[in-house]
Amino acid sequence: MMEPVIIPPQDDSLKTVSLISYILHLIVAISAVLPGAQMGPVLLIAALILDLVKKSDAQGSWHASHFNYRIRTVLWAAALYLVSLPLWFVFIFPGWLTWLGISIWFLYRIVMGMVRLNHQQPIDS
């Protein structure tokens, strides 16, 4: 018979913070893929600030990889959006196509992170 897994209180609160952050990221990622549903900057900044503030609480636990993962994902997405911004001024369709690709990549990373969080596993990349 398997013994129940006991989650320490700090671990439980970090999981809650991570889940809230992932949900905010998920809302942003879905709205980025759906035309006319832009919810992005405010929620994304709120999630990023939450991750930056709580990151130090997660040091030494499997949660630390999730905080780093979300922060890296947001920073990479922001850099990719900024680098591809000139495409909108030169050619609208390539700009739209590029941003759609970045948004799908962002959505994929957030969903994968949520799955790993749900299984209480660290995230590798």
C-alpha positions in Angstrom: 0.0 0.0 0.0 1.4 3.4 -0.9 1.8 6.0 1.7 0.2 9.4 1.1 2.5 12.2 0.0 2.7 15.0 2.5 3.4 18.4 1.0 5.0 20.9 3.4 3.1 24.1 3.8 5.7 26.3 2.1 5.7 23.9 -0.9 1.9 24.2 -1.1 2.0 28.0 -1.0 4.7 28.0 -3.8 2.5 25.7 -5.8 -0.4 28.1 -5.4 1.7 31.1 -6.5 3.0 29.1 -9.4 -0.5 28.1 -10.4 -1.7 31.8 -10.3 1.3 32.9 -12.3 0.7 30.1 -14.9 -3.0 31.0 -15.2 -2.1 34.7 -15.8 0.4 33.6 -18.4 -2.2 31.3 -20.0 -4.7 34.1 -20.3 -2.1 36.2 -22.0 -1.0 33.3 -24.3 -4.5 32.5 -25.4 -5.4 36.1 -26.0 -2.3 36.5 -28.1 -3.4 33.7 -30.4 -7.0 34.8 -30.7 -7.5 37.9 -32.9 -8.9 40.9 -31.0 -8.5 39.4 -27.6 -5.4 41.2 -26.4 -5.1 41.0 -22.6 -1.4 41.0 -22.7 0.7 43.7 -21.1 -0.9 44.3 -17.7 -1.5 40.6 -16.9 2.0 39.6 -18.2 3.7 42.3 -16.1 1.7 41.3 -13.0 2.7 37.7 -13.5 6.4 38.6 -14.1 6.5 40.8 -11.0 4.9 37.9 -9.0 7.5 35.5 -10.2 10.4 37.9 -9.6 9.2 38.6 -6.0 8.5 35.0 -5.0 11.5 33.4 -6.8 13.7 33.7 -3.8 11.2 31.8 -1.7 11.5 28.8 -4.0 15.4 28.5 -3.8 16.4 24.9 -3.2 13.1 23.4 -4.2 11.7 21.9 -7.4 9.6 25.1 -7.7 12.7 27.2 -8.4 12.9 25.7 -11.9 9.3 26.8 -12.6 10.0 30.4 -11.5 13.1 30.5 -13.7 11.2 28.9 -16.6 8.4 31.5 -16.6 10.8 34.4 -16.2 12.9 33.2 -19.1 9.8 32.5 -21.2 8.5 36.0 -20.8 11.9 37.6 -21.5 12.5 35.5 -24.6 9.0 36.2 -25.9 9.5 40.0 -25.3 12.8 39.9 -27.1 11.3 37.9 -30.0 8.4 40.3 -30.3 10.7 43.3 -30.3 13.1 41.9 -32.9 10.2 41.0 -35.2 8.4 44.4 -34.7 9.9 45.9 -37.9 8.1 43.2 -40.0 4.8 44.9 -39.1 6.0 48.2 -40.6 7.4 46.7 -43.8 5.1 43.7 -44.5 2.0 43.2 -42.5 1.5 39.5 -43.3 5.0 38.3 -42.3 4.7 40.4 -39.1 1.4 38.8 -38.3 2.7 35.3 -39.1 5.8 35.8 -37.0 3.9 37.0 -34.0 1.4 34.2 -34.3 4.4 31.7 -34.2 5.9 33.4 -31.2 2.5 33.4 -29.5 2.0 29.6 -30.2 5.5 28.9 -28.8 4.6 31.0 -25.7 1.3 29.1 -25.2 3.1 25.7 -25.6 5.7 26.6 -23.0 3.0 27.7 -20.5 0.9 24.6 -21.0 4.0 22.4 -20.6 5.0 24.2 -17.4 1.5 23.8 -16.0 1.5 20.0 -16.8 4.9 19.6 -15.0 3.7 21.7 -12.1 0.6 19.6 -11.8 2.8 16.5 -11.6 5.0 18.2 -9.0 8.0 17.9 -11.3 10.7 20.4 -12.0 11.0 21.8 -15.5 14.2 21.2 -17.4 14.4 24.0 -20.0 
